[in-house]
Amino acid sequence: MNILGLHFGHDAAVCVLRDGQIAAYVMRERHARIKHAISLEFKTIQAAMDAAKLGWDQLDYCAITSTQNVELIIDDPDAFSIALRSHAGHGAPRTLVDPTLAQDRIQSSLQSHSLMDVFYNPVHSKSFTRHSYRNAFPEHRNRRAEDFHRFGTLDVYADSVLWPGATLAGISATDFSAMLGDGSTRHGFHHPVTVQIAGHELPGYFIAHHMAHAASSYYQSGFDHSAILTHDGFANGYGYLGGMFLWAEANRIYPVTPHHLALGGLYDFMGTTLGLGHEGPSGKLMGLAAYGQPKFFDPRFVGNQYDWKAASLDSRKWLDHCLQQAGAMGYSLEPFGYPARILEAINVDVAASTQKLFEEIYLRAVETLGDVVSRMGRDGDNLCLSGGCALNCPSNSRIFRESRFKNIYIEPGCDDSGLAIGAATWLYHNVLDQPLVPRNQDRYATPYLGLPIAHDAILAALDAAGEAIEFRICEDDALDAARDLAQDRIIGWFEGRSEVGPRALGHRSILADPRQGANWERVNVLKGREAWRPFAPAVLESQADKWFTGMPLPSPYMLFTGTVASSQLPAITHADGTARVQTVDPSCGEFFRVIEHFFAQTDVPVVLNTSFNGPGEPIVETPADALRFLVNSGLDALYIGGRRVTRRNARPS
């Protein structure tokens, strides 16, 4: 069975699933060079099909999802379109609250408040949405709205009498065992449509956003049962648009209840208010928090939207509380929100207090989920996390250390980049009731899902770079790269298929010697980042427990924070003594051998590893991207295709 998974929201991507296995994955931003790209181009879908070696007539189904309230847009209406009608190939049960309501919701999203309306209607020219999305969907600048195929977004799915608005304590005290009974809710988060693609018609299904998050994590976890928590930055925490508690057994995932958290929205709001920008403020806030102390933390704010409502609290009141407390404590408020003064006390302590609040709410939510699972009579050892909030590494490590769950899994594409995989796997396993795919329980799923790079493509890119570069063929490129690192050179490492998700995991990485404290500043300057932002270590899995503590090991996706146990790693040790760790084993390819050789030369099995990209751009995908970065940056060398490449006439280092 072949399923095409399409995600149209920010971090848009395409997945091809063959008999439950990921046969191809393409993230549009990497190829379009548009950070967090919204919408799909038909050529992106074609690239995934080519990589999977499938023809259009070999597709059985199409699974479709998007970011909340972001409509579906594609650049070629003749090649791809969606019709709101059933297809003869639809056979799976569905139990939407009211299919007519769902259809009305889709139609209304085409008529008002759509993404296209934001771009093309002058009334919205100064809206926050336009400001946020203008770079993620730049096609609007030179094309008319009618040049695209547009289809509304669907966010009205199932409902339950067990889902009245409830505080976390109220949820904890509720018995949701009925949700595991007849499966009606399980079949309430998909909706049939008909897809026209490249002259072929096939049955398609809309899949709810957070069901795709849940599926992307659980079906890659290797667990045969698990509790699941999904949550992201959706600002309105009421209902299931902000996330869900779920339970999975074998191939089936049961939506248990919305948790009504507004945690992600609060965190993004505070990051933007602190002057950390509209793009990626949450990641910067997480790094900034380590410089401060949570002096403004107040346990009154620990809860979901209904807890806040009962206490007349919200995100704005959290900000007001922090500033009022700071004023009473004698802080200077003048630097608040100014990027040039971001390390002053008011900013770092607000950041630390917000991080503390994030952790306490997340922990409370996890404990609530544990109570729910226990009340349903299920084994609560395993937990899957997904959604953008699962990128918060300190929180993940506290959940590992302090929650009742023994095994924590977070997929590398836990942000919206994993939704295409999630939509396809939700359809395959949960809707079409296909069994789990057997997997080696001792190994994590590979994050290296990008398109294959042919050696001839590398040679062609080197030739096209011409006089701007020079290179030599390496007898052992991993050994040479390790020597460069040991001699304090900063290198780019380009290998095989790229990583899914926002974290560089050794196939598209910039590497440096972690023993040299000056490399913290050097690499930030090279990447055009703020000088205070930290870097992550990549460590040999076999050595990780000697260098990092307080986190689950192995940790292959750089999603947990550990305490650095050595003073030999100043370039990757953050202000609070922690680091965001990636463990590396032979499945990581030649990157593993680079660290092995560095270990042999230095007695340190760790390298500084950061994403191979400049400010405001995606991680490099192609050889041409990597060479362009080399030519225009301060990289000392690039390793690609068995060659060590440098800029011609670059100063020796």
N, C-alpha and C positions, 0 to 999 in steps of 0.2 A: 504494500500500500504506500502510495506517494502523496505527501501532503505539502502544499506550499503555505508557509507561514509568513504573513505580512504585518509589519508594524509601521503605521503612518505617522505617529506622533514624534516628539523630539527624540533624538537618538534612533531615528528610523532605521529599520533593518529588514532583511529577508532571510528566511530559513527554508531549506528543503529537507523534509524528513522522509527517510526511506525505511519502512518497516520499523519505525520507532527510533532509528538512529539518525543523527544529524549528518546529512550527506553534503550540505553546503550551508555557508552562512556569509552574508555580506552586510556590513554596516555602512550605510550610505555616506556618513560624514567622512570616512577615511578616503573614499574615492572622489567625492565631490569637493573635498577640502573645505567643508562648512561645519564648524563646530556645532554639535548637537542638532544636526540637520533634521528639519521637519519635512514631511511628505516623501513620496517615492518617485524616482524616475524609472521608466520602463526598462532602461538599460541595466539598472541595478537588479531587477528581477531576472532579466536575461542572463546576467553574469552568474547568478546563483544557479539557474537551471543548467547553464553550460558546465559549471563546476561539478554539479551532480550528475552530469552526463545523461540528462533526461530530455525528451521531447515534450512539447505541450500536450500531446495526446496521451502521454503516460501519467499525467496528473489525475488523481482520484478526487481530491478535495482541496479547498483553499480555506485557511483559517486566518481571520482578520481581526486586528485590534489596534488601539491607538492610545495615546495619552489622554487623560480625562479632558473632555470638552474640546479636543482638537479634531476637527473634521478630517475626512480622508480626501487627500488631493494627490493626483498623479498627472504627470506632464503630457501624456499621450492618450487622449480619449479614444482614438481609433484602436489602440493596442490593448487597452484595459478599461473595463467599466464594471459597475455593480448595479444590479437590478433588485429592487425590493420585492422579490417574489420567490416562491419555493421552486425547487428543481426536482425532477424525477429521481435524482440520486439521493435526496434527503430521506433518511429513514430513522435517524436517531430520535429518541423521545425528547421533548422539550416542554417545559412547564413554566413559561414566563407568566408573570402576574396577569398581564393583559397584552397579548400581541398587538392589538390596535393601539394601545398606549405607546408601545415601543415604536411602532411605525409613525405615530404622530410626533414622537420625540425626534426621530430621524428627520422628518420633514421640517420641523420647526428649526432644527439646527442649520438647515440650508437657508432659512429665511431671515434669521436674525442672530446676531452675536457670533457669527461664524468667523473663522480665521481670515477667510478671504474678505469678509466685510470689514474687518479690522484694517486690512491693508488698503483696500480700494475705496472705502468710504471716507471722505475728508473729515467727517464728524469725529472719527476715531484716530485722527492723525497724531494726536498727542497722548494716546492712551498708554497705560502701563503695558498692556498686552502687545501693542505694536512695538514699543521699545524693547520688550523682552524677546520678541520673535523676529524682529526685522533682519537680524543677521542669520538666524537659523532657517529662514525661508527667503533668500535673496531673489529668487526667481520672480517675485512680485514686481520687482523694479522695472523689468523690461518686457513683461508679458501681460496680456489682458486676462481678466478673470475667466472669460469664456474659452481661453486657450487650454484650460485644464479640465480634467474630469473631476468633479467634486461630488462627494457623497457625505451626508451628515454623520455625526458620531452617535453611537447608541450608549446610553448610560442608565437606562431603565430596564432592570432585569427582574429577578425574583424578589419575593418579600416573605415574611413569616410573622405569625402572631407572637412568636418568641423574640421578636426584634423591636420592642418598644424602646424609646430612648432610655438609656440606663447608665448610671455611673459605673466605674470599674468594680466597685464593691457589689453593685446590683448584678452585673454580669457574672461575677464570681459566685454569687449565691443562686444562680439560675441553673436548672437542669436542662441541658440541650440534647439529651439522649435521643429525642424524637428526630433530630436532624440526621441521625444515622439510620433511620428506619426505612422509609419507602423510596428514598432517593429523589423525591420530587424537587427539593432545593438543589440537589446536585445537578439536576438537568435544567435548572432555571437560569443559567448564566451563558447561554448561547442562543443565537437567533439565525435562522436560515435565510440566505440570500442566493442569488444566482450571479456567477462571475463569468464575464466574457474576457478571454485573454488570448491574444494572438490568433484570433479566428476560431477559438474553441470555447465551448460552454461547459461549465462544471459547477457542481454544488459547492457553495461556500457557507461559512458560518462566522458571524460576529462572535467574538469571545470577549467577555468582560475583562477590563484592565487588570484588576487584582487577582482574577482567576489565572490570568497569564503569568503574573508574578509568582503566584503559588506553584504553578506547574513547572515553571522554569527552574525553581529551586528543588522541589521535591523529586522530580523525575531525573535530575542529575545527581541526586544525593547518594544514591546507592542504598538508602533506607527502604525497608519494606513496610514501615509504618512511621508516622511522625505527626507531631503538632506543627502547625505552620502559622507564622505571623507575618503579614504583609503591611507595610506602611511607607508612605512617601511624602512629598512636599505639598500635596493637595491642601489648600488652605482651609477649606471647610471640612471639619472633622465629623460632621453628622452623616450617618448612613455609611454605605459601603464604598463610596468613592474614595475615601481616605485610607481604606484598608480593612482587613478581615482577620479574624481567628478562623482557622480551618483545621480539619483532621484528615489524615490520609491513611488508608489501609490498602495494601497491594496496589492495584492500578487506579483505585478510586480516591478522589479528593472530595471531601464533604465540607461545603461552606457552613460554618457553625454559627457565627454571629459577627456583625460589624463591631469593632471595638471603640469607634467614635473618637479616636485620637486626633489631635490637631498639632501634634508634636513637630512634624516635618515643616508645616507651614510656619510655625513659630520660629523654628531654627533658621529657615530661609529669611524670614522677615528681619530677624535680629542681625543676620549677616549683612543684609543689604543696608540696614540702618546704621551699622557700624562703619559703613563706607567701603565694604569689601566687594562691591560691584553687583550687577544683576546676573552675571554669568558665573556660576560656581561659588557663590558666597558661603555655602555650607562647608565645603572642603577647607576653605581658608579659615572659617570660624573655628573649625576643629583644631587646626594648627595653632591659631592665635591663643586659644584657651590655655595652652600649656604655660604661657608666660604669666598668667595671673592666678588669683586666688578667688574661690567662689564666695566672696564676702556678702553677696546680696541674695544668695539662695534662700528661698522661703518654701517650706514644705506645703504651704497652703495651695501652691500651684501644681502639686503633683496629682495628676488625674487626667481624665478625658474631657471632652467638651461638656458633658453633663455635670461632671464634678465642677468645672469652671463656672457653668451657668448657675449652679446652686450657690456658689460663692461670689457671684457677680464678677468673674475674672475673665480675661482673654489675653491675647498676645500683646495688645497695646497696653493693657494694664501691667503686664510683666515688665515692659520697657519703662513705664512710668514708675513702677516700684523700684527698679534698679537705679534710676536717676534720682528718685527721692531719697533712697537710702544713701546713695553716694554723696548727695548734698548734705545730708545730716551728719555724715562721717567726715566732712571736710574735704572731699575730693574737689579738684578743679574740674568743672564740667566743660570748660572751653575746648579741650581737644577731642571731645566725643564726636565720633563719626568722621574724623579727618584722616584720610589714609596716610598723610605725611607724618602724623603724630600717633600712629596706630599702636605703638608700644608703650604709650603713656598709661598711667595707672587706671584711669577711668575705662579705657577701652579694653585692656586685657582682663580687668576684673569683671566687667560686664560679660565678656566672652567666656571666662571661666565659670561664672555663675550660670550662664545659659547652658554651657556644656554639662554642668552638674545637674541642672534641671532636666535636660534631655536624658541623661543617664538614669535618673531616679524615676522618671515617667516610663521610660522603656523597660526598666527592671520591674516596675509595678505592673505594667501590661503583661510581661512575660509570666510573672507570678499569677496574674489573673487567668491567663491561658492555661497554666498548670492546674489551677483549681478547676477550670472548666473540663479539662481532659480527665482529671481524677473523678469528678462528679459523673462523667459519662462512663466510668468504669474502664478506661483505657490506660495502657502502659505509657507513662510520660517520660521515657528516657531520651527520646530524639526530638530535636527542634530544628526546623528550617526557618530561616529569615529571608525576606526578600523585599524589594522596594528600595528607593533611594536611601531611606533611613538606615538600612543595613550596611551602608558604607561608613558609618560612624564607628571606627575601630575601637576607641576606648570603651564605648558602650558594649560592643560585642564581647570584649574581653571580660568585662564585669559580669555579663550574663553567663559566660563560661565559668567564672570563679564563684559566683554567688547564687545562681538560680538552681532549681532542682533538676534541670535537664543535664544529662551527662554528655550527650553528643550534639554538637551544634554544626549545622551546615549552612553556608551562604554561597550561592553560585557567583562566579566572577562577573557576570552581567546582571547583578541584582538591581542596577538602575534600569531605565527603560530600554537599554540596548539589548536586554535579554527577552523582551516581550514577544518577538517573532518566534523564538524558540518555545516560549511558554504557550503561545496561542496554538502552535502546531501540536505540541505534546498534550495539552489539555484536550484538544479534539481527538487525537489518536487514542489516548488512554482513558480519559474520563467520559467523553461523549460516545465514542465508538467502542469502548469497553475492551480495548486490546490490552494484553498482559504486559507487565513490566519487562523491560529488556534486561537479560542477565548481564551483570557487570562484575569485574574483579573488585571484591569488597576491600582489598588492601590498597587500592589506588583511587585517587580522585579523578573525576572526569577532566579531560584535557581542556585547557582554556584556549588552545591554539586552533581556532576555527576559521581564520581568515582564508582568503583565496590562495591557492598554491602559487608560488612565484617560480617560473621556469628559469633555469640557469641562463638560457639565451636572452631572457628579458633583462637580466642583470648585466650581461655583456653589452647589450644594445644601449642601456642607460649609461654605462661607462663610456662607450664610444660617443654618445650624444653629448656628454659633458665636455669632451674635447680638451682644449688647452687649459681649462680651469682646474683640472686635477692631474694627479699622477698616482700610479699605484704599482704594487708589486704582488706577485703571486706568493702566497705563504705555503711553506711546507706543512705547518700546523698552525692554523689561524688562532685556535683557542690558546695555544702556548704563547704565541706572539702577543695576543691581546692581554694576557696576564702579565707579561713582561712590561708592556706599556703601562698598565695600571700600577705595577710595583715601582715603576719609575716616575710615578705621579703625573701621568698623562690622562686626559679626559677623552674617552673614546665613545663612538657610537657603535652599537652592536645590532646588526640586522640579520635575522635568520628565519627561514621557513615561513610558516603561516603566522599571521599576526594574532594577538590576543583579543578575545572578546572582552568587553567591559572597559572601564575608564582607567584601569591600573596597568602599567607596563610590567610585564612578567618575564622579560628576558629575550623576547624576540624582536621587539622594537624599543630598545633601551639605550639610555646614556649612562655610562658607567664611570666610576672614579674610585680612588683609594679612600676607604673610610677612615684610615689611620691619620690622615692629614686634616686637621681641623679647618685649615684655610679652604678646603674643597667645598665646604658648605657655601661660602660666599662665591667662590669661583664658578660653581655650577649654577647657582642662582643668577649670576650675571650673564652667563652663557645662554641661559634659557629666557632671560628677560623677566624674571620673577622678582617679587618683593624679597628683600634680603633676609627677612626673618622666617621665611617659610622653610619647613624642615624637609629632610630627605629620608628615604626608606632603605633598609638593608635587604640584600638577598644573601641567604646563608645556606650552606650545605645542610640538608635535612639531618644527616647523621651527626652533625656537630651543633645543631641549633640549641639543644638544652643546656649546653655549656656556656652559651653567650646571651641567651634571652630566657626570662622566666615570667610566670604569671599569665600565660596564654596557652591555648591549645596547640599542640604540635602533632603532626605537621600542620603548616599554615601556607598552602601553596598559592593562595590568591591575594595575599597582602590585605587581609580584611580584619586582622586582629593586632592589637598593640601589646608589646611585651616590655618588661623592664630590662634595660641593657645591663648585663652583668659584668662588663669589662670597661676599663678606662681607655682601652686601645682604639675606641671607635668614635672619636669626637665628631666626625663629619655626619654621622647618622644618629647621634644621641640628642634628642630634643631637650628643651629647657627643663622638662619635668623628669628627665632620666629615662624616657621611654622611646620606643621606635615602632613603626608600622612594618611588621616583618613578613617577608616572603621566604618560605623554605623551598629549596631547589633539589631535585633528584634527577636521575638519568632521563626521565620522561621529558625534561625540559630541553633536551637536545644538547647542542654544542655549548650553550650557555652554562650548563652544568660543568663542562670540562674547563671553561674559563675560570670558574671559581675554584675548581680542584687545583689547577695549576697555580693560581694566586695563593692558595693555601700552602702548597708545597714550597713556594718561594718566600712566603712571609710569616708562616705559622698562624695566619688569620684567615678563616674560611668564610669571609664576609666581603661583599663589595657594595658600594653605594650604587643604587639602581633607581633611576628616575625615567619618566616617560620621554620618548624621543620626539619632542615637539617644541615649538616656540610659543610665545604668548598668544592666546586667542586662536590657536589653530589645533586641529586634531593631531593625534599621534600619526607619524608617518606610516604609510601603507606600502608604497611602491619603491623600487630602487631609485627612480627619479626623484621622489620626495626626499629620500635620505641623502642623496647627493646634493640636492639643492640646499638642504639644511647645512651640510658640511661646508659648502662653498661660501655661505653667507653667515657663518658662525665662527666661534672660537674653538670648535672641536679640534683636538690634536690629530685624530685619525678616525676613520670609519672602516669597520670590518664588515665586508659584504661579499658573498660568493667566493669565499676563500682568498680574498684579496685585502690588502691593507691600503686604503686610499687616503691621500692627503691633498690639501689645496696646493696647487703649483705655486712656488715662490713663498710658501708659508715659512715663517721663522722656525728654525729647528727648536725642538723642545725635548 
